[in-house]
Amino acid sequence: MIVEFLGTGGAFATPRPLCACRVCSEARKRGVPYSRGGPSVFVHGPDALVDTPEEVGSLLDRSGVRAVRACLYSHWHPDHVMGRRVFEALGWDLWSWPPENRPTDVYLPGRVARDFRKRLGGGEHLDYLEGIGVVNVHEVGEGEALTLNGVRVTPFPLAESFVYGFLFEEGDRRLLLVPDELRGWEPPEWVRGVDLAVLPKGLDEHDPLSGERRIPKGHPVLRSEATSEWTLGVVERLGAERTVLTHIEEPDGKTHDDLLRVAEKVREGRGLRVTYAYDTLTVEV
């Protein structure tokens, strides 16, 4: 298996529209790896797309992906789902008659399927896409696994139970993919020691280089989102051979070069093999 990071941004892509901060200005001028699309990952082997941010079409188009066998959704949040129309572009045969569409299998873990029926018109949109023949929607029951091209994929709820992570297993190789919402999650024994872990970076309550406070004490976001310090604690307890952190938020104010320095500091200070993802990065499991 090979993990390709299509987009490594968070709730806001980088550059943020009309923003003149140093992070966005550099991203606008230099492009990848300084710019970041919305959160999306592709796993080669099972050929599975995980989540569809608004710009997923352009992210796929510049990627090494040649075919999307399946799409897995981790949760309903807008930054992870609002590019659903990509399935039309991928599979709709507009001018042949009868059409020879190429539908994508879309997998919704239990709570995600229920949330799609209530949030952002997700269920209605997938019904439409299924009706025109460009997706086949599958609900995955709690505790169930699926097999994609010989790779076993097990969705599981996090502490924030509306969000799911995924364990990919091929032979003796294991990939843990948690797209977002790590707050309160403790890695269970059965995911520890994986070959590769992909986790959300978390918010910088304190600047990881200077140590100064970035998010005001008492800010409500600290009650709902994981911090980068929490994430590094999870990395320690998880004990993966290698960890890549993604879902990097523009408001944290860190450029690609800054994050290279942060990774070095984490390696030297905590002995953790951590990489901060960037768009187009590929990592073999």
Secondary structure, 3 states (H helix, E strand, C coil): CEEEEEECECCCCECCCCCCCHHHHHHHHHCCCCCECCCEEEEECCCEEECCCCCHHHHHHCCCCCCCCEEECCCCCHHHHCCCCHHHHHHCCCCCCCCCCCCEEEEEEHHHHHHHCCCCCHHHHHHHHHHCCCEEEEEECCCCCEEECCEEEEEEECCCCCCEEEEEEECCEEEEECCCCCCCCCCCHHHCCCCEEEEECCECCECCCCCCECCCCCCHHHHCCCEHHHHHHHHHHHCCCEEEEECECHHHCCCHHHHHHHHHHHHHHHCCCEEECCCCCEEEC
